[in-house]
Amino acid sequence: MTDTEHQEELEYLMNHYGDEIMRFCTLQLKDPFQAEDAAQDTFIKAWKALDTFRNESSKKTWLIRIAVNTCRDYQRTGWFRHMDRRITPENLPEKAQEVHFPDGEVSGAISSLPAKLRMVILLRYYEGFTVQETAETAGVSVATAKRQIRKANQLLRKKLEGWYYDG
């Protein structure tokens, strides 16, 4: 690829997936400023690796996988473990077709999940990935992804019990 082709491809990726990557990083890191840095790092890594993209998955899946690894790198730092990562729903970037919950209960419940469970829930339900895609993107087996999704759903049911009407 020429430099111009690299630039055009990066612009395409940022225009089509930038908001989704930012939302994912925000939900994963629970800090809008760290999420912005992680999203930028994701696109820098993608730009550097454009020549190695093998079309074995969609570009969205490829970018989310890079974002997953970038967020993990951020979470491994000592500074990240000691900073205040509380997030409010107002800090989340808007999603075009999202159902809005005015009280923020669902977002708060998802944010309170352990990182591994939060990641599979975001990939499966928020990004709309299949269980197979979720497993590949999270770097776990399909069986582990299913187990984590089931465990996260159980925890969310407990956290949100009484919040919704179960007619």
VEXBABA-735921 format. One line per field, with one value per residue (C-alpha): x, y, z; residue in three letters. Coordinates in Angstrom, 2 decimals. Layout:
VEXBABA-735921
X (X;...)
Y (Y;...)
Z (Z;...)
residu (ALA;...)
//
This chain:
VEXBABA-735921
X (0.00;1.15;1.11;-1.96;-3.78;-2.83;-4.17;-7.43;-7.95;-7.31;-9.78;-12.35;-11.84;-12.03;-15.17;-16.98;-15.82;-14.46;-17.56;-17.92;-14.27;-14.58;-17.73;-16.16;-13.02;-15.10;-17.20;-14.15;-11.90;-14.61;-12.73;-13.49;-10.00;-8.26;-10.78;-9.93;-6.24;-6.98;-9.15;-6.39;-3.83;-6.14;-6.21;-2.45;-1.88;-4.36;-2.64;0.73;-0.74;-2.85;-0.48;-0.86;-4.70;-5.58;-9.37;-9.97;-12.51;-14.38;-12.53;-14.83;-13.88;-10.19;-10.42;-12.36;-9.68;-7.01;-9.11;-9.50;-5.73;-5.12;-7.58;-5.94;-2.57;-3.99;-5.53;-2.22;-0.44;0.03;-1.29;-4.56;-5.17;-4.92;-6.89;-10.54;-12.42;-15.97;-18.06;-21.48;-23.78;-23.43;-19.76;-20.53;-20.51;-23.97;-24.90;-27.27;-29.81;-29.36;-32.27;-31.85;-32.33;-32.75;-31.65;-28.38;-29.05;-28.11;-24.91;-23.96;-24.65;-22.55;-19.74;-19.67;-18.98;-15.44;-13.38;-13.52;-17.28;-17.86;-15.84;-17.85;-21.15;-20.07;-18.88;-21.89;-24.77;-23.45;-21.36;-23.72;-20.99;-21.79;-20.52;-17.75;-16.71;-16.91;-14.62;-12.11;-12.07;-11.74;-9.03;-10.85;-12.45;-16.10;-16.89;-15.22;-17.04;-20.38;-19.58;-18.55;-21.67;-23.86;-22.10;-22.37;-26.08;-26.64;-24.87;-26.78;-30.10;-29.27;-28.10;-31.13;-33.71;-36.72;-35.46;-37.59;-41.14;-41.27;-44.97)
Y (0.00;3.51;6.23;7.75;4.40;3.95;7.39;6.81;3.44;4.93;7.75;5.17;3.11;6.17;7.49;4.15;2.71;5.61;6.12;2.40;2.06;5.09;3.74;0.32;1.79;4.06;1.17;-1.04;1.50;3.49;6.73;8.97;10.46;7.08;5.80;8.62;7.76;4.05;4.72;6.83;4.13;1.56;3.46;4.08;0.34;-0.42;2.04;0.41;-3.06;-2.34;-4.32;-7.37;-7.44;-10.79;-10.38;-13.42;-11.34;-8.12;-4.86;-4.07;-7.32;-6.65;-3.14;-4.29;-6.94;-4.25;-2.13;-5.09;-5.56;-1.84;-1.58;-4.60;-2.90;0.22;-1.85;-3.56;-0.33;0.50;4.01;2.69;0.40;3.34;6.02;6.90;5.23;6.07;6.86;8.27;7.56;11.21;10.55;7.78;8.71;8.38;5.38;6.11;3.30;2.63;2.30;5.05;4.31;7.66;6.45;4.85;1.59;-0.69;1.18;1.22;-2.48;-3.33;-1.03;-2.74;-6.18;-7.59;-6.65;-10.07;-10.38;-6.76;-7.35;-10.38;-8.63;-5.56;-7.67;-9.98;-7.58;-4.06;-4.79;-7.58;-10.17;-13.87;-16.10;-17.29;-13.70;-12.77;-15.66;-14.83;-11.14;-11.76;-14.35;-17.20;-20.47;-20.58;-22.59;-19.97;-17.16;-18.92;-19.47;-15.83;-14.56;-16.80;-15.64;-11.96;-12.39;-13.94;-11.05;-8.48;-10.14;-9.86;-6.25;-5.20;-7.23;-5.03;-2.34;-3.57;-4.86;-8.60;-8.63)
Z (0.00;-0.74;1.90;0.23;0.29;3.96;4.77;2.86;4.56;8.00;7.31;6.22;9.39;11.63;9.92;9.98;13.30;15.35;17.49;18.17;19.18;21.44;23.11;23.57;25.14;27.39;28.67;29.09;30.84;32.67;32.05;29.06;28.93;29.04;26.50;24.11;24.37;23.92;20.87;19.32;20.10;18.52;15.24;15.33;15.77;13.01;10.67;11.35;10.76;7.66;5.44;7.69;7.67;6.07;5.64;7.87;9.79;9.21;9.69;12.61;14.36;13.64;15.10;18.17;18.77;18.64;21.02;23.41;23.53;23.88;26.79;28.43;28.12;29.78;32.58;33.30;34.17;37.83;37.31;35.87;38.86;41.28;39.46;40.00;37.14;38.12;35.09;34.65;31.71;30.64;29.86;27.39;23.72;22.19;20.09;17.24;17.72;21.39;23.79;26.37;30.05;31.78;35.17;33.98;35.82;32.93;32.10;35.77;36.17;33.13;34.29;37.67;36.15;36.36;33.29;31.58;32.01;30.98;27.81;26.64;27.38;25.41;22.50;22.44;23.04;22.52;19.41;18.24;17.75;17.52;20.34;17.98;17.15;20.83;21.75;19.01;19.86;23.60;22.99;24.73;23.66;22.64;25.78;27.97;26.18;26.71;30.39;30.86;29.09;31.23;34.44;33.41;32.62;36.06;37.76;35.72;36.56;40.26;39.96;37.93;39.83;40.53;38.14;35.23;35.12;34.55;33.58)
residu (MET;THR;ASP;THR;GLU;HIS;GLN;GLU;GLU;LEU;GLU;TYR;LEU;MET;ASN;HIS;TYR;GLY;ASP;GLU;ILE;MET;ARG;PHE;CYS;THR;LEU;GLN;LEU;LYS;ASP;PRO;PHE;GLN;ALA;GLU;ASP;ALA;ALA;GLN;ASP;THR;PHE;ILE;LYS;ALA;TRP;LYS;ALA;LEU;ASP;THR;PHE;ARG;ASN;GLU;SER;SER;LYS;LYS;THR;TRP;LEU;ILE;ARG;ILE;ALA;VAL;ASN;THR;CYS;ARG;ASP;TYR;GLN;ARG;THR;GLY;TRP;PHE;ARG;HIS;MET;ASP;ARG;ARG;ILE;THR;PRO;GLU;ASN;LEU;PRO;GLU;LYS;ALA;GLN;GLU;VAL;HIS;PHE;PRO;ASP;GLY;GLU;VAL;SER;GLY;ALA;ILE;SER;SER;LEU;PRO;ALA;LYS;LEU;ARG;MET;VAL;ILE;LEU;LEU;ARG;TYR;TYR;GLU;GLY;PHE;THR;VAL;GLN;GLU;THR;ALA;GLU;THR;ALA;GLY;VAL;SER;VAL;ALA;THR;ALA;LYS;ARG;GLN;ILE;ARG;LYS;ALA;ASN;GLN;LEU;LEU;ARG;LYS;LYS;LEU;GLU;GLY;TRP;TYR;TYR;ASP;GLY)
//
